[in-house]
Amino acid sequence: MGKNSVRGEGTQGRVEHAGELGWDESLYGDDASGGPKSPKDSGSSGPPGGSGAAEGTGTPEDPAAAGRGHRRSGRRKRGKRKYRILRWTAITLAVLILGTATAGYLYYQHLNNSIRKGDRSAGGSDAKKSAPNADGQTPLNILLVGSDSRASDDNVKLGGGKDIRDGDAHADVQMLLHVSADRKNASVVSIPRDTRVDMPQCKDTEKNKTYPATNAIINEALGRGGAGCVLDTWEKLTGIYIDHWMMVDFAGVVAISDAVGGADVCVKQNIDDHSTKLQKGGSGLHLTAGNHTVKGEQALQWLRTRHAFGSDIGRSQAQHMYMNSVIRNLKDQDAFTDTGRLMGIAETAVKALKVSSELNVKKLFDLGMELKDIPMDRINMLTMPRLPDPKDPDAHVVPDRAKADALWAMLRDDKPLDGKSDGKPAAPPSKGPAAAAPDSLAVSVVNGTGTGGRVAAKGRATEVVTALKAKGFKKAETGSSNPASTSEVDYPKAAGEQGKADAESIATALGLPASAVKAADVKGLTLVVGGDWRTGDSYPKQDPKESDPLKDAETVNGADKGACMEVYAPYRF
């Protein structure tokens, strides 16, 4: 039997017509409406697909055939409508996807373009980035800076001091956020604003001014070259490579606090941080004893409170409590997965923050995602170990070199402050050059024992020179006196790894710890005999407990919801 033009009959199986599959020929026809030419137009008087009569019959179309034709016509119309719907749905989706992608890109660019940026370094940075671990990961170190700038109406309104509006800003809050290479733990270390440290030479590109190296109070670094100089000062002090900095002022703190929903804090007694006859100033914080959620301007008051918490050390502890609470609350609220919430925070953050030039929105987002996955009990915050400043023991402090150096070494070696092991093998130590022969090294020995209100030990540099010569360092000579609380061996920055190896050989010969070796702005190898080594040919052995950076530290653990601040008596009500 031959092929039959009536579908469903004949020897072949039934094949779906294109119209039934959603194909609309009317979209590709030749008439003005885009539809196919009708039988009349084509000179045909029969039904579509026929020749005027049913094939092989020679008689007019029977009613059954006509019914099938109407059904085919109905299916074809329904197919056309179905295809039109599918087609326009696809077009609409394509436009939406393209529009969403474009809008997303434009929003991303908007955020990036909104961030204020500054140079990462002011020229005095020389720390080396940590070697990757066994998985190729490196730690992430970010310096968080709180500025007391009064350069805007909002900052003057919030912080007072309109008479110092044009003065240099100070970095009254300085914290280093260290995220471990495997992203399983994090540490935050604060340095009190009144800490005396050595500062490197810094260049302020905005003022086109270069500041010489000096010894001063650390919060002054911001006025000597911006946040980049603060970063350089930290690197000089700690030897830790710092990837980025982020800075916020008074108004920025208020805005960000509102965006994240504030933080839960606690005071043991009623607190009113106000100005007194003996101590001018005050944050204005006024709370009853117990737990509170602070946000906006009240959050700024909490973060600025100093006198009512006893000192700058107490303020750092209160700031750590606040930061832990913010992270904990964001985790509890699933804010890290809430797109709308994240966009709101991002919009606020880019307006409130100033960041180092290599940071962008993606890196900030990635940082948030990495913090999201760190358990709260693996986040620890503390303040740098310190001692009274010999030059001004009532107002300033200096790093407790034994404990502080041990703390910096822990962070450089990516060791968690909670002492827990994550089971990852440490990176193998890098192999540097061998030290030069002792008799070829010129060493200047400085008597720095006159610290802590004590007179310098007479002839101390000469005694150590004699000890060095006995160990083969024939070119050792005495240099000028320069008080220093702790002993160290300095080598010129330009000498690089070779200079470090030579300095380490001197330290080893005299029993000094490896942490005593420092890259510095010196002309040659310099051994500073500090106030911690007033007698003897060898550096006195240290009790490990005395150099434990965590001993007696004001550590705040992220999982501790019961932390509560003691209020200094004059500020209770």
C-alpha positions in Angstrom: 0.0 0.0 0.0 1.4 3.4 -0.9 1.9 6.5 1.2 -1.4 8.1 2.3 -1.7 11.9 2.8 -4.2 11.4 5.7 -2.2 11.2 8.9 -2.5 8.0 10.8 -3.1 5.9 7.7 -0.8 4.0 5.4 2.1 1.8 5.9 4.3 4.3 7.9 3.9 5.1 11.6 2.3 8.3 12.6 4.8 11.3 12.6 4.0 14.5 14.6 3.7 17.6 12.5 5.9 20.5 13.3 2.8 22.5 14.5 2.1 20.0 17.1 5.7 20.2 18.4 5.4 23.9 18.9 6.8 25.1 15.5 4.8 28.0 14.2 5.2 28.3 10.4 3.3 31.6 10.5 6.4 33.2 11.9 8.3 32.5 8.7 5.5 32.9 6.0 5.5 35.3 3.0 2.3 37.3 3.6 2.1 40.6 5.3 1.1 39.1 8.6 3.9 36.7 8.7 1.6 33.7 8.3 1.7 31.0 5.6 0.0 31.6 2.2 -3.6 30.3 2.3 -4.9 27.8 -0.3 -6.6 30.6 -2.1 -3.4 32.5 -2.5 -1.7 29.4 -3.8 -4.4 28.5 -6.2 -5.5 25.5 -4.3 -9.1 24.8 -3.4 -8.5 21.8 -1.3 -7.7 21.5 2.3 -4.1 22.0 3.5 -2.1 19.1 2.6 -4.7 17.8 0.0 -5.6 18.5 -3.6 -9.3 19.2 -3.4 -10.5 15.7 -2.8 -9.3 12.8 -0.6 -6.5 11.1 -2.4 -7.5 7.9 -4.2 -11.2 8.4 -3.9 -12.2 10.8 -6.8 -15.1 12.0 -4.7 -15.7 15.2 -2.6 -14.2 15.1 1.0 -16.4 13.1 3.3 -17.6 14.5 6.7 -15.1 12.4 8.7 -12.2 13.8 6.7 -13.6 17.3 7.2 -13.8 16.7 10.9 -10.2 15.6 10.9 -9.2 18.7 9.0 -10.9 20.9 11.6 -9.2 19.0 14.4 -5.8 19.4 12.6 -6.5 23.1 12.2 -7.4 23.5 15.9 -4.2 21.6 17.0 -2.2 23.8 14.6 -3.6 27.0 16.2 -3.0 25.7 19.7 0.5 24.8 18.6 1.0 28.3 17.3 -0.1 29.8 20.6 2.0 27.4 22.6 5.1 28.2 20.6 4.4 32.0 20.8 4.2 31.6 24.6 7.4 29.5 24.8 9.2 31.9 22.5 8.3 35.0 24.4 9.0 33.3 27.7 12.5 32.4 26.4 13.0 36.0 25.2 11.8 37.4 28.5 14.0 35.1 30.5 17.0 35.9 28.3 16.4 39.7 28.8 16.0 39.2 32.6 19.2 37.1 32.8 21.1 39.6 30.7 19.6 42.5 32.6 20.3 40.8 36.0 23.9 40.1 35.0 24.4 43.6 33.7 22.8 45.1 36.8 24.9 42.8 39.0 28.1 43.9 37.2 27.1 47.6 37.3 26.3 47.2 41.1 29.6 45.5 41.6 31.4 48.4 39.8 29.3 50.9 41.8 30.5 49.4 45.0 34.1 49.2 43.8 34.0 52.8 42.7 32.5 53.9 46.0 35.4 52.6 48.1 38.0 55.2 49.2 41.5 53.9 48.9 45.0 54.7 50.0 48.5 53.3 49.5 49.1 50.0 51.3 52.5 51.1 52.5 54.1 54.5 53.1 57.5 53.2 51.9 58.8 51.7 55.2 57.4 48.2 54.7 59.9 45.4 54.5 58.3 42.3 56.1 58.2 39.1 54.1 55.0 37.1 53.4 54.8 33.8 55.1 55.7 30.6 53.2 52.7 28.6 52.1 51.6 25.5 54.1 51.6 22.0 52.7 48.3 22.8 50.8 49.7 26.0 49.3 47.7 28.3 51.6 49.1 31.4 53.3 47.7 33.3 56.4 45.8 36.5 55.9 46.7 39.6 58.0 44.6 42.7 58.0 45.3 45.8 60.0 42.1 47.5 61.4 42.5 51.2 62.1 40.1 53.5 64.0 40.7 57.1 63.2 39.8 60.1 65.5 39.6 62.4 62.5 37.4 65.5 62.9 37.6 66.4 59.2 33.8 66.2 58.7 30.7 67.8 60.3 29.5 64.3 61.3 32.8 63.4 63.0 32.8 66.7 64.9 29.2 66.2 66.0 30.0 62.7 67.2 33.5 63.2 68.7 33.6 66.9 69.6 36.9 68.8 69.1 35.9 71.2 66.4 39.0 73.2 67.3 41.2 70.3 66.0 39.3 69.8 62.8 42.3 70.6 60.7 44.8 68.8 62.8 46.4 65.4 62.0 44.2 62.4 62.7 45.4 59.8 65.2 44.9 56.0 65.0 43.4 55.5 68.4 42.3 51.9 67.6 44.8 49.5 66.1 44.1 45.8 65.7 45.7 43.1 63.7 43.3 40.4 62.4 45.2 37.2 61.6 43.3 34.4 59.8 45.1 31.1 59.7 46.3 29.7 56.4 43.8 26.9 56.6 41.0 29.3 57.6 40.2 27.3 60.7 41.1 29.8 63.4 41.5 33.6 63.8 43.3 35.9 66.2 43.0 39.6 66.9 45.7 41.5 68.7 45.4 45.1 69.8 48.2 47.6 70.5 47.2 50.3 73.0 47.2 53.8 71.4 49.7 55.1 74.0 52.5 52.6 73.1 55.9 54.0 72.4 57.5 52.3 69.4 60.1 52.8 66.7 58.6 54.1 63.5 60.2 53.8 60.0 60.5 56.6 57.5 57.2 57.2 55.9 56.1 59.3 52.9 52.7 60.9 52.8 51.8 61.0 49.1 48.8 63.3 49.7 50.9 65.9 51.4 54.0 65.1 49.3 56.0 65.0 52.5 58.5 62.5 53.9 58.8 61.9 57.6 62.1 60.6 59.1 62.3 57.5 61.2 61.6 58.2 64.8 60.6 56.8 68.2 57.1 58.0 69.2 53.6 57.1 70.4 52.1 54.6 67.9 48.8 56.5 67.4 50.8 59.4 65.8 51.8 57.1 62.9 48.5 57.9 61.1 49.5 61.6 60.8 52.9 60.6 59.3 51.8 59.0 56.1 48.2 57.7 56.6 47.2 54.2 57.4 50.1 53.0 55.2 52.6 54.3 57.8 50.6 52.6 60.6 51.0 49.3 58.6 54.7 50.0 58.2 55.1 50.7 61.9 53.4 47.4 62.8 55.5 45.4 60.4 58.7 47.0 61.8 57.6 46.1 65.4 56.2 42.6 64.7 58.0 41.3 61.6 54.6 40.1 60.3 53.7 40.7 56.7 50.3 42.6 56.6 48.3 42.1 53.5 45.8 44.9 53.8 44.5 47.7 56.0 41.0 49.0 56.6 40.2 52.3 58.4 37.0 53.7 59.8 36.1 57.0 61.5 33.5 57.9 64.0 30.6 58.3 61.5 31.7 55.1 59.8 31.4 53.2 63.1 27.9 54.5 63.6 26.8 53.5 60.1 28.3 50.1 60.1 26.9 49.3 63.6 23.4 50.1 62.4 23.9 48.0 59.3 25.0 44.9 61.2 22.4 45.3 63.9 24.6 46.3 66.8 26.3 44.1 69.4 25.5 42.6 72.7 27.6 43.9 75.6 27.7 43.8 79.4 28.8 45.9 82.3 29.0 44.7 85.9 28.0 48.1 87.4 26.0 51.1 86.2 28.3 53.2 84.0 28.4 56.9 83.1 31.6 57.8 81.2 31.7 61.6 81.7 34.2 64.4 82.0 35.6 64.9 85.6 37.9 67.5 87.2 40.8 65.1 87.1 40.1 63.6 83.6 38.6 65.7 80.9 36.6 64.1 78.1 34.4 61.0 78.2 32.5 59.0 75.7 29.0 59.7 77.1 28.2 56.1 77.5 25.4 55.7 80.1 24.1 52.1 80.8 22.7 50.3 83.8 24.4 47.2 85.0 23.7 44.0 83.0 23.3 43.1 79.3 22.5 45.6 76.5 22.4 45.7 72.7 24.3 48.8 71.5 24.1 50.2 68.0 24.6 53.4 66.2 25.9 56.3 68.3 25.7 54.2 71.5 28.0 51.6 69.8 30.5 54.4 69.1 30.3 55.4 72.8 31.0 51.9 73.9 34.0 51.5 71.6 35.4 54.9 72.7 35.0 54.4 76.4 38.3 54.5 78.1 38.3 56.0 81.6 35.3 54.1 82.9 37.0 50.9 81.9 40.1 51.8 83.8 42.5 52.4 80.9 43.2 51.9 77.2 43.7 48.3 78.0 40.1 48.0 79.3 38.9 49.8 76.2 40.6 47.2 74.0 39.0 44.4 75.9 35.5 46.1 75.5 36.2 46.4 71.8 37.0 42.7 71.5 33.8 41.9 73.3 31.9 44.1 70.8 33.6 42.5 67.7 33.0 39.0 68.9 29.4 39.8 69.4 29.0 41.2 65.9 30.5 38.1 64.3 28.4 35.8 66.5 25.2 37.7 65.8 25.8 37.7 62.0 26.4 34.0 62.1 23.3 33.3 64.3 21.1 35.4 61.9 22.5 33.6 58.8 23.4 37.1 57.5 26.2 35.7 55.4 23.7 33.9 53.2 21.1 36.6 53.1 21.7 38.4 49.8 19.6 41.4 50.7 21.3 41.8 54.1 24.7 41.4 52.6 24.0 44.1 49.9 22.9 46.5 52.7 26.0 45.9 54.7 28.2 46.1 51.6 26.6 49.4 50.6 27.2 50.9 54.0 30.7 49.4 54.4 32.1 50.8 51.1 30.9 54.3 52.2 32.2 54.0 55.7 35.6 52.4 55.1 38.8 53.5 53.6 41.0 50.6 52.5 44.4 49.8 51.0 44.5 50.2 47.3 44.7 46.5 46.4 41.4 45.6 48.2 38.2 45.4 46.3 34.6 44.3 46.9 35.3 40.7 46.0 38.2 40.4 48.5 36.1 42.0 51.2 33.2 39.6 50.4 35.7 36.6 50.4 37.0 37.7 53.8 33.4 37.7 55.2 32.8 34.2 53.8 36.1 33.0 55.4 35.2 34.4 58.8 31.7 32.8 58.5 33.2 29.3 58.5 35.5 29.8 61.5 34.0 28.4 64.7 33.5 31.1 67.4 35.5 29.1 69.9 38.5 29.3 67.5 38.4 33.2 67.5 40.6 34.7 70.2 41.3 38.4 70.9 43.9 40.0 73.2 46.0 43.1 73.8 49.8 43.1 73.3 51.8 42.4 76.5 53.3 45.7 77.7 55.4 47.4 80.4 55.4 51.0 81.7 57.3 53.4 79.4 60.6 54.4 81.1 60.3 57.9 79.6 56.7 58.4 80.9 55.6 55.5 83.0 52.3 57.1 84.1 51.0 57.9 80.6 52.6 55.5 78.1 53.6 51.9 77.7 56.2 49.9 75.7 56.0 46.4 74.4 57.1 43.7 76.9 59.7 42.5 74.5 60.0 38.9 75.8 56.3 38.3 75.7 55.4 40.5 72.8 58.1 39.0 70.6 56.9 35.5 71.5 53.4 36.6 70.5 54.6 38.0 67.1 56.5 34.8 66.5 53.3 32.7 67.1 51.5 34.8 64.5 54.4 34.7 62.0 54.5 30.9 62.4 50.7 30.8 62.1 50.1 29.2 65.5 46.7 29.5 67.0 46.5 31.5 70.3 44.3 28.8 71.8 47.1 26.2 71.5 44.9 23.8 69.5 46.3 21.9 66.6 44.5 21.6 63.3 46.5 18.6 62.2 48.2 20.4 59.4 52.0 20.0 58.9 54.0 23.2 59.3 55.7 24.6 56.3 59.4 23.6 56.1 61.7 26.4 57.2 63.2 28.3 54.3 66.9 27.8 53.7 68.8 31.0 53.6 72.5 31.8 53.0 75.1 30.7 55.4 76.5 33.3 57.8 79.9 34.8 57.0 82.9 33.9 59.0 82.9 35.5 62.4 86.3 37.2 62.0 85.0 39.0 58.8 81.9 40.6 60.5 82.1 44.2 61.8 79.9 44.5 64.8 79.0 47.7 66.7 78.1 47.1 70.4 75.8 49.6 72.0 75.2 50.1 75.8 71.5 50.4 76.2 71.2 49.3 79.8 70.1 52.7 81.1 66.4 52.1 81.2 63.6 51.8 83.7 64.9 54.7 85.8 68.3 52.9 86.3 71.7 54.3 85.4 73.5 52.6 82.6 75.8 49.8 83.6 79.3 51.3 83.3 81.5 49.7 80.6 78.9 47.3 79.6 79.6 47.6 75.8 83.3 47.0 76.4 82.5 43.8 78.3 80.4 42.4 75.6 82.9 43.4 72.9 85.5 41.4 74.8 83.1 38.4 74.9 82.5 38.6 71.2 86.2 38.7 70.3 86.7 35.6 72.5 84.1 33.9 70.2 85.9 34.9 67.0 84.2 38.2 66.2 87.5 40.1 65.9 86.0 43.2 64.4 83.6 44.0 67.3 83.8 47.6 68.6 81.9 49.8 71.0 79.4 52.3 69.7 77.4 55.2 71.3 75.0 54.6 74.1 71.3 54.3 73.3 68.8 53.2 76.0 66.8 50.1 75.2 64.6 47.9 77.4 65.5 44.7 75.6 68.6 43.4 73.9 68.7 42.8 70.1 70.9 42.3 67.1 70.1 44.7 64.3 71.1 44.3 60.7 70.6 46.7 57.7 67.4 46.2 55.8 69.4 46.3 52.6 71.5 43.4 53.7 68.5 41.1 53.3 68.8 37.4 54.1 72.6 37.5 54.3 72.4 40.2 56.9 69.8 38.2 58.8 72.1 35.1 58.8 75.1 37.1 60.0 73.0 38.7 62.8 71.7 35.3 63.8 75.2 34.0 64.2 76.0 36.8 66.6 72.8 36.1 68.6 73.6 32.4 68.7 77.1 33.0 70.0 75.8 35.1 72.9 72.7 33.1 73.7 70.2 35.7 72.5 66.8 34.2 71.1 66.1 34.3 67.4 63.4 36.9 68.1 66.1 39.3 69.1 67.3 39.6 65.5 65.8 42.6 63.7 66.0 44.3 60.3 66.6 48.0 61.1 67.7 51.4 59.8 71.3 50.8 60.8 74.5 51.1 58.7 75.9 47.8 59.9 75.5 44.9 62.3 74.6 46.4 65.7 74.3 44.6 69.0 72.2 46.6 71.5 72.8 45.4 75.1 69.5 46.3 76.7 68.2 46.8 80.2 67.4 43.0 80.4 71.2 42.1 80.2 73.2 44.2 82.6 75.8 41.6 83.5 77.5 38.5 82.2 79.1 37.4 78.9 76.0 35.5 77.8 72.4 36.6 77.6 70.6 35.4 80.7 68.4 32.3 80.1 64.7 33.2 80.1 62.1 31.3 82.1 59.6 30.1 79.4 56.7 31.0 81.7 58.0 34.6 81.8 57.9 34.9 78.1 54.5 33.2 77.6 52.5 35.9 75.7 49.2 34.4 76.9 50.0 34.5 80.6 47.9 37.1 82.4 46.6 38.3 79.0 43.1 39.8 78.7 42.1 37.2 76.1 38.5 37.3 75.0 37.2 34.1 73.3 34.6 34.4 70.6 32.3 31.8 72.2 32.2 33.5 75.6 28.8 35.0 75.8 29.2 35.7 79.5 32.0 38.3 79.3 31.2 41.5 81.3 33.2 44.7 81.8 34.2 46.0 85.2 33.4 49.7 85.7 36.0 51.9 87.4 34.4 53.3 90.6 34.4 57.1 89.8 32.3 56.4 86.7 29.5 54.4 88.4 26.1 55.8 89.3 
